[in-house]
Amino acid sequence: MPVSEPIYLQLADLLRERISSGEYAFGDALPSEQAMANKYGISHLTVRKALDVLEKDDLLFRVQGKGTFVKAPRVFMDMKLIEGFSSFLQNKGIQVTNQVLHVGTRKANYKYAKIFGIQENDEIFECSRLRLGDGIPMAVEYNAVPLRYAEDIMQYDFKVYSLHDIYARHGIHIVAEHQLLEVIKAPGSQAKLLNLDKEDSVFLLTSRAIDDNDRVVEFTRIYNSDKRMVFYATAD
Protein backbone atom coordinates (compact mmCIF):
# COMPACT_ATOMS: atom_id res chain seq x y z
CA MET A 1 0.00 0.00 0.00
CA PRO A 2 1.55 3.35 -1.01
CA VAL A 3 2.63 5.45 1.98
CA SER A 4 1.22 8.51 0.25
CA GLU A 5 -2.29 7.02 0.18
CA PRO A 6 -4.65 8.95 2.47
CA ILE A 7 -5.28 7.31 5.83
CA TYR A 8 -9.03 6.98 5.21
CA LEU A 9 -8.33 4.99 2.02
CA GLN A 10 -5.86 2.78 3.89
CA LEU A 11 -8.56 2.03 6.46
CA ALA A 12 -11.12 1.42 3.70
CA ASP A 13 -8.74 -1.09 2.07
CA LEU A 14 -8.17 -2.83 5.40
CA LEU A 15 -11.89 -3.17 6.08
CA ARG A 16 -12.51 -4.32 2.49
CA GLU A 17 -9.95 -7.12 2.97
CA ARG A 18 -11.62 -8.20 6.21
CA ILE A 19 -15.01 -8.30 4.52
CA SER A 20 -13.58 -10.26 1.59
CA SER A 21 -11.95 -12.81 3.93
CA GLY A 22 -15.17 -13.34 5.86
CA GLU A 23 -13.86 -11.85 9.10
CA TYR A 24 -16.76 -9.45 8.79
CA ALA A 25 -19.59 -11.50 7.27
CA PHE A 26 -22.94 -10.46 5.80
CA GLY A 27 -25.11 -8.89 8.48
CA ASP A 28 -22.24 -8.32 10.94
CA ALA A 29 -22.04 -4.97 12.66
CA LEU A 30 -18.71 -3.18 12.35
CA PRO A 31 -17.14 -1.65 15.46
CA SER A 32 -18.41 1.83 16.16
CA GLU A 33 -16.69 4.77 14.51
CA GLN A 34 -15.33 5.87 17.87
CA ALA A 35 -14.02 2.36 18.65
CA MET A 36 -12.16 2.24 15.31
CA ALA A 37 -10.82 5.75 15.82
CA ASN A 38 -9.41 4.72 19.21
CA LYS A 39 -8.05 1.41 17.89
CA TYR A 40 -6.16 2.91 14.94
CA GLY A 41 -5.24 6.23 16.54
CA ILE A 42 -7.03 8.31 13.94
CA SER A 43 -9.84 10.84 13.99
CA HIS A 44 -13.53 10.05 14.08
CA LEU A 45 -13.96 11.93 10.78
CA THR A 46 -11.26 9.83 9.09
CA VAL A 47 -13.13 6.66 10.04
CA ARG A 48 -16.35 8.13 8.70
CA LYS A 49 -14.70 8.96 5.36
CA ALA A 50 -13.46 5.34 5.08
CA LEU A 51 -16.96 4.00 5.76
CA ASP A 52 -18.38 6.43 3.18
CA VAL A 53 -16.07 4.87 0.57
CA LEU A 54 -17.24 1.34 1.37
CA GLU A 55 -20.88 2.40 1.45
CA LYS A 56 -20.50 3.87 -2.06
CA ASP A 57 -18.87 0.58 -3.11
CA ASP A 58 -22.06 -1.18 -1.90
CA LEU A 59 -20.23 -3.16 0.78
CA LEU A 60 -21.82 -1.52 3.83
CA PHE A 61 -25.10 0.00 4.90
CA ARG A 62 -25.96 2.18 7.87
CA VAL A 63 -28.97 1.99 10.16
CA GLN A 64 -29.73 5.17 12.08
CA GLY A 65 -29.10 4.64 15.77
CA LYS A 66 -27.88 1.04 15.31
CA GLY A 67 -24.60 1.21 13.43
CA THR A 68 -22.87 0.11 10.24
CA PHE A 69 -23.40 -3.38 8.80
CA VAL A 70 -21.88 -5.57 6.09
CA LYS A 71 -24.10 -5.74 3.05
CA ALA A 72 -24.86 -8.91 1.10
CA PRO A 73 -23.09 -9.02 -2.27
CA ARG A 74 -25.31 -8.59 -5.32
CA VAL A 75 -25.66 -11.29 -7.96
CA PHE A 76 -25.69 -10.27 -11.64
CA MET A 77 -28.04 -12.27 -13.89
CA ASP A 78 -28.04 -12.18 -17.70
CA MET A 79 -31.69 -12.27 -18.78
CA LYS A 80 -30.77 -13.69 -22.19
CA LEU A 81 -29.60 -16.98 -20.68
CA ILE A 82 -32.15 -19.80 -20.31
CA GLU A 83 -31.23 -21.16 -16.93
CA GLY A 84 -33.12 -22.14 -13.80
CA PHE A 85 -32.71 -19.96 -10.72
CA SER A 86 -31.03 -22.74 -8.73
CA SER A 87 -28.62 -23.66 -11.53
CA PHE A 88 -27.74 -20.01 -12.05
CA LEU A 89 -26.79 -19.44 -8.41
CA GLN A 90 -25.01 -22.78 -8.07
CA ASN A 91 -22.88 -21.97 -11.13
CA LYS A 92 -21.74 -18.84 -9.26
CA GLY A 93 -20.68 -20.93 -6.28
CA ILE A 94 -23.69 -19.97 -4.16
CA GLN A 95 -25.38 -22.64 -2.04
CA VAL A 96 -29.11 -22.69 -2.81
CA THR A 97 -31.82 -23.72 -0.37
CA ASN A 98 -35.58 -23.53 -0.76
CA GLN A 99 -38.31 -22.91 1.73
CA VAL A 100 -41.51 -24.34 0.25
CA LEU A 101 -44.45 -22.05 0.97
CA HIS A 102 -47.17 -23.90 -0.95
CA VAL A 103 -47.70 -26.76 -3.40
CA GLY A 104 -51.03 -27.89 -4.79
CA THR A 105 -53.32 -28.18 -7.78
CA ARG A 106 -56.25 -26.10 -8.98
CA LYS A 107 -58.43 -25.55 -12.02
CA ALA A 108 -56.90 -23.42 -14.74
CA ASN A 109 -59.90 -21.07 -14.92
CA TYR A 110 -59.76 -18.13 -17.32
CA LYS A 111 -56.30 -16.76 -16.44
CA TYR A 112 -54.25 -19.93 -16.86
CA ALA A 113 -56.41 -21.28 -19.65
CA LYS A 114 -55.49 -18.19 -21.67
CA ILE A 115 -51.78 -18.32 -20.74
CA PHE A 116 -51.34 -22.02 -21.55
CA GLY A 117 -53.93 -22.42 -24.32
CA ILE A 118 -55.82 -25.11 -22.39
CA GLN A 119 -59.36 -25.62 -21.09
CA GLU A 120 -60.57 -23.82 -17.97
CA ASN A 121 -61.31 -27.16 -16.27
CA ASP A 122 -57.81 -28.50 -16.86
CA GLU A 123 -55.63 -28.98 -13.77
CA ILE A 124 -52.73 -26.67 -12.95
CA PHE A 125 -49.88 -27.42 -10.55
CA GLU A 126 -48.83 -24.45 -8.41
CA CYS A 127 -45.74 -24.03 -6.27
CA SER A 128 -44.40 -21.08 -4.29
CA ARG A 129 -40.97 -20.99 -2.67
CA LEU A 130 -38.63 -18.65 -0.86
CA ARG A 131 -35.27 -19.00 -2.61
CA LEU A 132 -32.16 -18.48 -0.48
CA GLY A 133 -28.55 -18.12 -1.56
CA ASP A 134 -25.99 -18.91 1.15
CA GLY A 135 -28.85 -18.54 3.64
CA ILE A 136 -29.78 -15.06 2.41
CA PRO A 137 -33.34 -14.50 1.09
CA MET A 138 -32.95 -13.79 -2.64
CA ALA A 139 -36.38 -14.21 -4.21
CA VAL A 140 -39.97 -15.33 -3.73
CA GLU A 141 -40.98 -17.49 -6.69
CA TYR A 142 -44.43 -18.59 -7.87
CA ASN A 143 -44.71 -21.28 -10.57
CA ALA A 144 -47.65 -22.70 -12.49
CA VAL A 145 -47.47 -25.73 -14.81
CA PRO A 146 -50.27 -27.63 -16.60
CA LEU A 147 -50.55 -30.95 -14.79
CA ARG A 148 -50.80 -32.80 -18.12
CA TYR A 149 -47.09 -32.17 -18.77
CA ALA A 150 -45.91 -33.87 -15.57
CA GLU A 151 -48.72 -35.80 -13.93
CA ASP A 152 -46.46 -37.10 -11.14
CA ILE A 153 -45.19 -33.63 -10.20
CA MET A 154 -46.82 -33.66 -6.76
CA GLN A 155 -44.54 -36.54 -5.76
CA TYR A 156 -41.39 -34.41 -5.82
CA ASP A 157 -39.86 -32.61 -2.86
CA PHE A 158 -39.37 -29.02 -4.04
CA LYS A 159 -36.86 -28.34 -1.31
CA VAL A 160 -34.58 -30.62 -3.33
CA TYR A 161 -35.81 -30.73 -6.96
CA SER A 162 -36.16 -27.88 -9.41
CA LEU A 163 -38.78 -27.69 -12.13
CA HIS A 164 -36.00 -28.05 -14.68
CA ASP A 165 -35.08 -31.41 -13.09
CA ILE A 166 -38.65 -32.58 -13.55
CA TYR A 167 -38.86 -31.30 -17.13
CA ALA A 168 -35.72 -33.30 -17.96
CA ARG A 169 -37.32 -36.46 -16.57
CA HIS A 170 -40.36 -35.91 -18.79
CA GLY A 171 -38.50 -35.04 -21.98
CA ILE A 172 -39.52 -31.37 -21.89
CA HIS A 173 -36.92 -29.06 -23.43
CA ILE A 174 -37.19 -25.33 -22.72
CA VAL A 175 -35.94 -23.41 -25.75
CA ALA A 176 -37.17 -19.86 -25.07
CA GLU A 177 -38.46 -17.61 -22.32
CA HIS A 178 -40.66 -14.56 -22.80
CA GLN A 179 -39.78 -12.26 -19.90
CA LEU A 180 -41.04 -8.99 -18.50
CA LEU A 181 -39.03 -7.16 -15.82
CA GLU A 182 -40.62 -4.43 -13.72
CA VAL A 183 -39.59 -2.43 -10.66
CA ILE A 184 -42.40 -2.23 -8.11
CA LYS A 185 -42.91 -1.50 -4.43
CA ALA A 186 -42.49 -4.67 -2.41
CA PRO A 187 -45.91 -6.19 -1.55
CA GLY A 188 -46.28 -6.73 2.19
CA SER A 189 -46.00 -10.51 2.33
CA GLN A 190 -43.08 -10.66 -0.11
CA ALA A 191 -41.28 -7.81 1.66
CA LYS A 192 -41.48 -9.72 4.95
CA LEU A 193 -40.08 -12.91 3.39
CA LEU A 194 -37.21 -10.97 1.78
CA ASN A 195 -36.45 -9.01 4.97
CA LEU A 196 -37.30 -5.75 3.24
CA ASP A 197 -39.23 -2.69 4.32
CA LYS A 198 -42.64 -2.16 2.72
CA GLU A 199 -41.37 0.94 0.93
CA ASP A 200 -38.41 -0.90 -0.61
CA SER A 201 -38.44 -1.75 -4.31
CA VAL A 202 -38.24 -5.22 -5.80
CA PHE A 203 -37.74 -6.59 -9.29
CA LEU A 204 -40.83 -8.45 -10.49
CA LEU A 205 -39.81 -10.89 -13.23
CA THR A 206 -42.70 -12.51 -15.10
CA SER A 207 -41.77 -15.33 -17.44
CA ARG A 208 -43.40 -17.79 -19.85
CA ALA A 209 -41.25 -20.81 -20.69
CA ILE A 210 -41.64 -22.24 -24.20
CA ASP A 211 -40.67 -25.80 -25.12
CA ASP A 212 -39.48 -27.22 -28.46
CA ASN A 213 -43.11 -28.02 -29.37
CA ASP A 214 -43.95 -24.30 -29.08
CA ARG A 215 -46.03 -24.88 -25.93
CA VAL A 216 -46.10 -22.58 -22.92
CA VAL A 217 -45.19 -25.10 -20.21
CA GLU A 218 -44.52 -22.81 -17.26
CA PHE A 219 -45.68 -19.42 -16.02
CA THR A 220 -43.52 -17.83 -13.33
CA ARG A 221 -43.57 -14.72 -11.16
CA ILE A 222 -40.42 -13.97 -9.17
CA TYR A 223 -40.10 -11.14 -6.67
CA ASN A 224 -36.35 -10.45 -6.48
CA SER A 225 -34.73 -8.27 -3.86
CA ASP A 226 -33.03 -5.34 -5.58
CA LYS A 227 -30.52 -5.47 -2.72
CA ARG A 228 -29.45 -8.96 -3.83
CA MET A 229 -30.01 -9.18 -7.62
CA VAL A 230 -29.02 -7.13 -10.66
CA PHE A 231 -30.51 -7.97 -14.07
CA TYR A 232 -28.91 -7.15 -17.41
CA ALA A 233 -29.03 -8.30 -21.03
CA THR A 234 -25.94 -8.77 -23.17
CA ALA A 235 -25.91 -7.40 -26.71
CA ASP A 236 -25.70 -9.79 -29.66
NORVENUR-V733893 format. One record per backbone hydrogen bond with DSSP energy under -1.0 kcal/mol. NH is the residue of the N-H (numbers start at 1). CO is the residue of the C=O. E is the energy in kcal/mol with one decimal. If there is no record, write none. Layout:
NH/CO/E
NH/CO/E
//
This chain:
5/2/-1.5
10/6/-1.9
11/7/-2.4
12/8/-2.0
13/9/-2.5
14/10/-2.1
15/11/-2.6
16/12/-2.4
17/13/-2.2
18/14/-1.7
19/15/-2.0
20/16/-2.6
21/17/-2.0
23/18/-1.2
24/18/-1.8
27/70/-2.2
28/25/-2.4
30/68/-2.9
36/32/-2.4
37/33/-2.3
38/34/-2.5
39/35/-2.3
40/36/-2.4
42/37/-1.7
47/43/-1.8
48/44/-2.0
49/45/-2.1
50/46/-1.9
51/47/-2.3
52/48/-2.2
53/49/-1.7
54/50/-1.7
55/51/-2.3
56/52/-2.2
57/53/-1.5
58/55/-1.4
59/54/-2.7
61/69/-2.2
63/67/-2.8
66/63/-2.6
67/63/-2.2
69/61/-3.1
70/28/-2.1
71/59/-3.0
75/228/-3.2
77/230/-3.1
79/232/-3.1
81/78/-1.5
88/84/-2.6
89/85/-2.2
90/86/-2.7
91/87/-2.3
92/89/-1.0
93/90/-1.9
94/89/-2.3
97/132/-2.1
99/130/-2.5
101/128/-2.7
102/128/-1.7
104/126/-1.9
106/124/-1.9
108/122/-2.4
109/120/-2.7
112/108/-1.5
113/109/-1.9
114/110/-2.1
115/111/-1.9
116/112/-2.8
117/113/-1.3
118/113/-1.4
122/119/-1.5
124/106/-3.2
125/145/-3.3
126/104/-3.1
127/143/-2.1
128/102/-2.6
129/141/-2.4
130/99/-2.7
131/139/-3.3
132/97/-2.7
133/136/-2.5
134/95/-3.6
136/133/-1.9
138/131/-3.0
139/131/-1.6
140/223/-2.2
141/129/-2.9
142/221/-3.0
143/127/-3.2
144/219/-1.9
145/125/-2.3
147/123/-2.2
149/146/-1.8
150/147/-1.2
153/150/-2.0
155/152/-2.1
156/153/-1.4
160/157/-1.7
161/157/-2.8
166/162/-1.5
167/163/-2.7
168/164/-2.1
169/165/-1.5
170/166/-1.0
171/168/-1.1
172/167/-2.8
175/210/-2.7
176/210/-1.5
178/208/-2.5
180/206/-2.4
182/204/-2.1
184/202/-2.4
186/200/-2.9
191/187/-3.0
192/188/-2.0
193/189/-1.7
194/190/-2.0
195/192/-1.1
196/191/-3.2
200/197/-1.7
202/184/-2.7
203/224/-2.7
204/182/-2.9
205/222/-2.7
206/180/-2.7
207/220/-2.6
208/178/-1.8
209/218/-2.4
210/176/-3.0
211/215/-2.2
212/173/-1.2
214/211/-1.9
217/209/-2.4
219/144/-2.4
220/207/-2.7
221/142/-2.4
222/205/-2.3
223/140/-2.9
224/203/-3.3
225/138/-2.0
228/225/-1.5
229/225/-2.3
230/75/-2.7
232/77/-2.2
//
